[in-house]
Amino acid sequence: MKEVILPALGEGIEKATVSYWFFKEGDAVAEKSDLVELATDKATFNLPSPCAGVLSQILAAEGLEVRVGEKLCLLEES
Amino acid sequence: MDCSAYLLGLADYARAWELQEQLLADTIAGKSHASLIVCSHYPVITAGRRFEPGNMLVDESTLAQKGIAFYRAQRGGDITYHGPGQLTAYPVINLADFTRDIGRYLRTLESAVISFSKSLGAPEALRRDGFTGVWARGKKFCSIGIALKHWVSFHGLSINIKKDDLENFSLIRPCGMDIEMTCLEELCKKELSVRDLARPFIEHFMKAFENSGYPASLSRR
């Protein structure tokens, strides 16, 4: 199982809010496809999937604030 | 940074958005590394991902009567106004080519606007810690709201140039804050032409990115 975490976003930015999941649990996900959209105070960004697989569990629901290094979801690699 | 500049003049928000989408797709596909769209807009209010409906102070029919369009935008931030009296810039840059640092990118945009404003006669232009944008005399005159897809930037910044447009900010709580807006005409105490400022802004934009360590050169289309 692969853990997807919130990557470092740069100096002064320690957290982001999950604004949109492009997939639901159980969906097949292609490598590099948009997985989740996040928002900081002045920026929104999409995090691509690091591998092909199945989105097995969303650990940070839409609206939840996540700190850099915290888990967003679990992917079962295919 | 090979950067292509697109000077659209007075452009519909939707037209600038279509060009951004096309440049975004080209940049993600590796066909382009950096582009900059510079334009001004027919009156439009846009709401970002942090939009709180209470920050729109009038209803949509009032906007329609005033000839102001309304769009939901896939960018950060709350609500803002764009009009013909502003210079609006949309950099579409692959940050992964340089540095994957959102904070540094935002500070570089601010630096570009600060040096541009100082060159026009507004020496008091500055940034405020924790409040992205550019300020002077306690008022804001440049709003920033960006988005990234695969580390390629889109959306951007708008600089209030002309006094005429400022009253439309009273229709909203800009960026969701109780702040006063000002403009470069007020700060510089002279009349300015948005159209004439597009090229000087591009020069300051390129310099700010060079100074931040983004390698720079410029070609115009």
Interface residues (C-beta under 8 A of the other chain):
Chain A: P7 A8 L9 G10 E11 G12 I13 S19 K32 D34 E37 A39 T40 D41 K42 A43 T44 F45 N46 P48
Chain B: G48 R49 R50 Q74 R75 G76 G77 T99 R100 D101 I102 G103 R104 Y105 L106 T132 I144 G145 I146 A147 L148 K149 H150 W151
